[in-house]
Amino acid sequence: MRVSLQPAYLLHSRPFRDSSLLLDVFTAEHGRVGLIGRGARRRSRGGSQAALLQPFKPLLVSFSGRAEQKPLLAVEAAGPLPSLLAERLFSGLYLNELLVRLLQRHDPQPELFALYGATLASLASNEPAELHLRRFELGLLDALGYGFDPAVDGYAGESVEPGGWYQYQAEFGLVACTQASVAPSARFLGSDLLAIAAGQYGGEYGVALKRLLRQALASHLGERPLHSRALFRQFRDASQQQ
């Protein structure tokens, strides 16, 4: 199998042998694929491939083979590197880590690929980052088959009651509970869920949505913590000390 000039983004890379790179790449038509950039770190007259192989930069990649790690045959820039500064850089790293941890290889996700590119562009703008992160998380859950309707009790199949309390369960989505039986951090008020279902992601509803999506993603990520969150906490603590 040979794939030519496939739109792609680099999610993660690590050195391999003397001058090569092991690459985790998200492509438009082939999903997440593993590539080997042989000699990618080697200096040449035209510069090394490593100068192009940067996270968040739109790329065109060519590769071939049926092995799990396919050789990278060529790479070209398909657009400028978005300017992700300060906290927004860590937001981009968070997106990449979610994709590496949750996407199966060779599972085409064209809609998620488009959403990823749009989210990066939004993070590089002056638009509120939180709004676009929440939209991406929702789109990712839908793409993986884990999506749920915040306005529906997934167990009873009934509409959420504004005054009721609900908790997230991975197999059903939102499920009715009593206020006394579930910790405050794990329960959600029905009126907040209805607002979220109506697309209100800001203010108090945004706080509830962030908490809800963190629980939903954690049920699929497992116990290993996200490295990007730890890096962001280190950055935030260092900034506060300056």
Buried (B, 14 or more C-beta within 10 A) or exposed (E): EEBEEBBBBBBBBEEBEEBBBBBBBBBBEBBBBBBBBBBBBEEEEEEBBBEBBEBBBBBBBBBEBEEEBBBBBEBEEBEEBBEBEEEBBBBBBBBBBBBEBBBEEEEEBBEBBEBBBBBBBBBBEEEEBBBBBBBBBBBBBBBBEBEBEBBBBBBEEEBBBEEBBBBBBEEBBBBBBEEEEBEEEBBBBBBBBBBBBEEBBBEEBBEBBBBBBBBBBBEBBEEEEBEBBEBBEEBEEEEEEE
